[in-house]
Structure formats: structure tokens, C-alpha cells
Amino acid sequence: MKALGRKQMSRNEDFVKVWNNIEQLISFEEAERLVASAVNDIKQKTAGKNVAYAWSGGKDSLALQVVCERAGINKSVLCTASKIEYPGFIEWCKSHAPKGLAIIDNNKLDIKWVSEHPEMLFPQNSKYAAQWFHNIQHRGQAIYFKEQHLDIIILGRRWQDGNYTGGKEQNIYTNAQA
């Protein structure tokens, strides 16, 4: 069995197959070692700082939640556009939210906005996906960062998926405003 590739190129069935056969890819001990290493790295980089993490309820953010909570970080933010999100998704997030979750709602995005920007409904290319993430996640994270007077916000970005993370061997980056 092979590990998953880029998230955007994997089907849900691929994730389910990996989940059901995870012990063939990585031992529990190795997974715990990697989590402990990530926790240690986060603790070193965040010591004495006001820190939170971004949470979306997705697979990557659930993993990030485990690591951050083990590192003692209990503030998080979910960025939504509730007027156009599936109500069931919002309810699931609320009922499964980590303690300390704040919700930043970009309620300016509504059905009228989607009708004026149909390319943004289920974006089919990286240009529109990037715009979508900017409009929802990045904007909401910036608002939360400022409101909470954060020093650091931890994001679940994977270089394997083509996300910029400061380089392949890096796991920290700053934005243009830093």
C-alpha cells in the first residue's frame, strides 16, 4: 500500500483505505514519535508567546488540533461564510469544536455574492481556490490574529500539497505583514 499523495489529487476512497490500513504504512510508535517531535518544535517556537491555531474541522486541522493541544495551545479559530456554507457543516463544527474555538464569520459573502462570482462556487482551478481561501480563511485569520493580539497563528499547511511553508525542510513562515 502506498501513502497518500497530494490531497487535491486523492479521492475520499484513498483516505478511507489508508485510514483502514494505517498500520501497514506507519506504526503507532512512529506516529507518536512524530507527534512528540512536532509538539516539542511548537513548544520551542511558541514559548512565552500568545498563540492560537486555525481549525476547519477537516482531516488536517483535526491532526493539528491534537498536536497543538498536546503543546498546550488551546485557542483556535474557525473562519466561515455561514450564509453560503452547508448548515450541517456549521452545526458539525460547533458540536465537534475544540475548547477555546472562536468563529470568525465573513457574512458579507452570500448568495448574491456567489451569483456574481460563479467561478468561486466549488473552484475548479488553483487561481480561484486561492481567491476563495483568501476571502474566507486568510481574511478571517487576519481579523482573529489582530483581535486576539496574537504573536503566532499555527496553520495546517502541507508542503506535500504545494502549500508554501517556508521551504521543504522549513515549517515556519511569515506573511508580508510580519
C-alpha positions as CSV (number, residue, x, y, z in Angstrom):
1,M,0.0,0.0,0.0
2,K,1.3,3.4,-0.8
3,A,0.9,6.6,1.2
4,L,-1.4,9.4,0.1
5,G,-0.1,11.9,-2.4
6,R,-1.4,15.5,-2.8
7,K,-4.7,16.0,-1.1
8,Q,-6.2,17.6,-4.1
9,M,-5.3,14.6,-6.2
10,S,-6.6,12.0,-3.8
11,R,-10.2,10.6,-3.6
12,N,-12.1,10.1,-0.4
13,E,-11.8,6.4,-1.0
14,D,-8.0,6.8,-0.9
15,F,-8.2,8.4,2.5
16,V,-10.6,5.7,3.8
17,K,-8.3,2.9,2.5
18,V,-5.3,4.5,4.3
19,W,-7.3,5.0,7.5
20,N,-8.4,1.4,7.5
21,N,-4.9,0.1,6.9
22,I,-2.7,2.7,8.6
23,E,-0.6,0.2,10.5
24,Q,0.8,-1.0,7.1
25,L,2.2,2.5,6.5
26,I,3.3,3.6,9.9
27,S,3.5,2.0,13.4
28,F,1.7,3.6,16.3
29,E,5.1,4.2,17.9
30,E,6.5,6.0,14.9
31,A,3.3,8.2,14.7
32,E,3.6,9.0,18.4
33,R,7.3,9.9,17.9
34,L,6.5,12.2,15.0
35,V,3.7,13.9,17.0
36,A,6.0,14.3,20.0
37,S,8.6,15.9,17.8
38,A,6.1,18.3,16.4
39,V,4.9,19.2,19.9
40,N,8.4,19.8,21.0
41,D,9.1,22.0,17.9
42,I,5.9,24.0,18.6
43,K,6.7,24.5,22.3
44,Q,10.2,25.8,21.4
45,K,8.9,28.2,18.8
46,T,5.9,29.5,20.8
47,A,7.4,29.7,24.3
48,G,6.2,32.9,26.0
49,K,4.1,33.9,23.0
50,N,0.3,34.5,22.5
51,V,-0.6,31.6,20.2
52,A,-3.6,30.1,18.5
53,Y,-4.2,27.7,15.7
54,A,-6.5,27.6,12.7
55,W,-9.2,24.9,12.8
56,S,-11.6,23.9,10.0
57,G,-12.9,20.6,11.1
58,G,-11.1,18.9,8.2
59,K,-8.7,16.0,8.4
60,D,-5.5,18.1,8.6
61,S,-6.9,20.5,11.2
62,L,-8.1,17.6,13.4
63,A,-4.5,16.4,13.4
64,L,-3.2,19.9,14.0
65,Q,-5.7,20.2,17.0
66,V,-4.1,17.1,18.6
67,V,-0.6,18.4,18.2
68,C,-1.5,21.9,19.4
69,E,-3.4,20.7,22.4
70,R,-0.5,18.5,23.4
71,A,1.7,21.6,23.1
72,G,-0.6,23.4,25.5
73,I,-2.3,25.7,22.9
74,N,-6.0,25.8,23.5
75,K,-7.1,28.9,21.4
76,S,-8.3,28.3,17.9
77,V,-10.3,29.9,15.1
78,L,-12.7,28.7,12.5
79,C,-13.3,31.0,9.6
80,T,-16.6,30.6,7.7
81,A,-19.0,32.2,5.4
82,S,-22.1,30.9,7.1
83,K,-24.6,32.5,4.7
84,I,-23.3,30.1,2.0
85,E,-22.0,27.2,4.0
86,Y,-24.0,24.0,4.3
87,P,-25.9,24.4,7.6
88,G,-25.0,20.8,8.5
89,F,-21.3,21.6,8.3
90,I,-21.6,24.6,10.6
91,E,-23.5,22.5,13.1
92,W,-21.0,19.7,12.9
93,C,-18.2,22.2,13.5
94,K,-20.0,23.7,16.5
95,S,-20.7,20.3,18.1
96,H,-17.1,19.0,17.5
97,A,-15.3,22.3,18.2
98,P,-12.2,22.2,20.3
99,K,-12.4,24.1,23.6
100,G,-11.4,27.7,23.0
101,L,-12.7,27.9,19.4
102,A,-13.7,31.3,18.1
103,I,-15.7,31.6,14.9
104,I,-15.0,34.5,12.5
105,D,-17.9,34.7,10.1
106,N,-17.4,36.6,6.8
107,N,-21.1,37.2,6.4
108,K,-20.6,39.6,3.6
109,L,-20.4,36.5,1.3
110,D,-23.9,35.5,0.5
111,I,-26.0,34.1,-2.4
112,K,-25.9,37.4,-4.2
113,W,-22.1,37.4,-4.0
114,V,-21.9,33.8,-5.3
115,S,-24.2,34.7,-8.2
116,E,-21.9,37.5,-9.1
117,H,-18.8,35.2,-8.8
118,P,-20.0,31.8,-10.0
119,E,-16.4,30.7,-10.6
120,M,-15.9,30.7,-6.8
121,L,-18.6,28.1,-6.2
122,F,-16.6,24.9,-6.0
123,P,-13.4,26.4,-7.5
124,Q,-12.0,24.2,-10.3
125,N,-8.5,25.7,-10.6
126,S,-5.8,27.0,-8.2
127,K,-6.4,30.6,-9.1
128,Y,-10.0,30.6,-7.8
129,A,-9.2,28.2,-5.0
130,A,-6.5,30.7,-3.8
131,Q,-9.0,33.6,-4.0
132,W,-11.6,31.5,-2.0
133,F,-9.1,30.8,0.7
134,H,-8.1,34.4,0.8
135,N,-11.7,35.6,1.1
136,I,-12.6,33.1,3.8
137,Q,-9.7,31.7,5.8
138,H,-6.9,34.2,5.3
139,R,-9.1,37.2,5.9
140,G,-10.7,35.7,8.9
141,Q,-7.4,34.5,10.4
142,A,-6.0,38.1,10.0
143,I,-9.0,39.5,11.8
144,Y,-8.7,37.0,14.6
145,F,-4.9,37.5,14.8
146,K,-5.4,41.2,15.3
147,E,-8.3,41.0,17.7
148,Q,-6.5,38.5,19.9
149,H,-3.2,40.3,19.8
150,L,-1.5,37.1,18.7
151,D,2.2,36.6,18.1
152,I,1.7,33.4,16.2
153,I,-1.1,31.6,14.5
154,I,-0.4,28.0,13.6
155,L,-1.8,26.8,10.2
156,G,-2.2,23.3,8.9
157,R,-0.2,23.8,5.7
158,R,1.5,20.9,4.0
159,W,4.3,21.4,1.5
160,Q,3.4,18.0,0.1
161,D,0.2,19.7,-1.2
162,G,2.1,22.6,-2.7
163,N,1.4,25.0,0.1
164,Y,4.2,27.4,0.9
165,T,5.6,26.6,4.4
166,G,8.9,28.4,4.3
167,G,10.6,25.6,2.2
168,K,10.6,21.8,2.1
169,E,12.6,21.4,5.3
170,Q,11.1,24.5,7.0
171,N,7.9,24.6,8.9
172,I,7.6,28.3,9.7
173,Y,7.0,31.3,7.5
174,T,5.8,34.8,7.8
175,N,3.4,36.8,5.7
176,A,4.1,40.1,4.0
177,Q,2.7,42.0,7.0
178,A,5.1,40.4,9.5
